[in-house]
Amino acid sequence: MNFQRVLLIAILIIFIIAFPFFSIPYFETDLITRFYFKYVLIPFTLFVLYFISIKRKSFFVNITNYLKKILLIITSLTIVNIFFLLLFISLTTIINCYIGKSTNIEIKSKVLDTKYSIGKTGRKRYYITFEDEKLGYIKDFEVYKKYKKNELFVKKMKSGSLGLLYSKN
């Protein structure tokens, strides 16, 4: 495979991963992540291990130490799984939002719990937990303003083709 083709594929994959994070401010990732860890992680990891065993000679070029080989395998599996998880979340979100029918939903629920974290740039990210009575389960969501416990969370959102919540505004 030539360099231009590999570069084009890499740019396309990076675009697919980044697209939902820049175009859809509110989207649900907790269900997608749980699905990935429950159903996709082990088969995908076994597939990567099988691929490594087939390409063993080219994968372990000039590595004779057994401990270094194990560390290389663990590091490779971790990086590949993180990359594939991000790709899986992005593709699922794109399918949920842009393919199929979406229904409008108005969320009116009391905030059960609040958390926040501070990013690398110093920006605060707020997370709330609320129970959605229409959908019938508790949601964790990143929001852009600070909420207090028992405060009313009201937001017009959409339920996409896969049943995941999102909002473009």
Residue pairs with C-beta under 8 A, 6 or more apart in sequence:
13 87
16 87
16 90
16 91
16 94
17 86
17 87
17 90
18 90
19 90
19 94
20 27
20 89
20 90
20 93
20 94
20 97
21 90
23 168
24 93
24 97
24 166
24 167
24 168
25 144
25 167
25 168
25 169
26 141
26 142
26 143
26 155
26 157
26 165
26 166
26 167
26 168
27 93
27 96
27 97
27 164
27 165
27 166
27 167
28 139
28 141
28 164
28 165
28 166
29 89
29 93
30 139
30 140
31 164
32 88
32 89
32 92
32 93
32 164
33 85
33 89
36 85
36 88
36 89
40 88
41 81
44 81
44 84
45 77
45 81
48 76
48 77
48 80
48 81
49 73
49 77
52 59
52 73
52 76
59 72
60 69
60 72
63 69
63 72
92 162
92 164
93 164
93 166
95 160
95 161
95 162
96 160
96 161
96 162
96 163
96 164
96 166
97 158
97 160
97 166
97 168
99 161
100 160
100 161
100 162
101 161
102 158
102 159
102 160
102 161
103 158
103 159
104 156
104 157
104 158
105 134
105 135
105 156
105 157
105 158
105 159
105 165
106 154
106 155
106 156
106 157
107 130
107 132
107 134
107 153
107 154
107 155
107 156
107 157
107 165
108 152
108 153
108 154
109 130
109 131
109 132
109 133
109 152
109 153
110 130
110 131
110 150
110 151
110 152
110 153
111 128
111 129
111 130
111 147
111 148
111 149
111 150
111 151
111 152
111 153
112 128
112 129
112 130
112 131
112 138
112 149
113 128
113 129
113 149
114 126
114 127
114 128
114 129
114 146
114 147
114 148
114 149
115 126
115 127
115 128
116 124
116 125
116 126
116 127
116 146
117 124
117 125
117 127
118 124
118 125
119 125
124 146
125 142
126 142
126 143
126 144
126 145
126 146
126 147
127 140
127 141
127 142
127 143
128 140
128 141
128 143
128 147
128 153
129 138
129 139
129 140
129 141
130 138
130 139
130 141
130 153
131 137
131 138
131 139
132 138
132 139
135 159
135 163
135 165
139 165
141 165
143 153
147 153
155 167
156 167
157 165
157 166
157 167
158 165
158 166
158 167
158 168
159 165
160 166
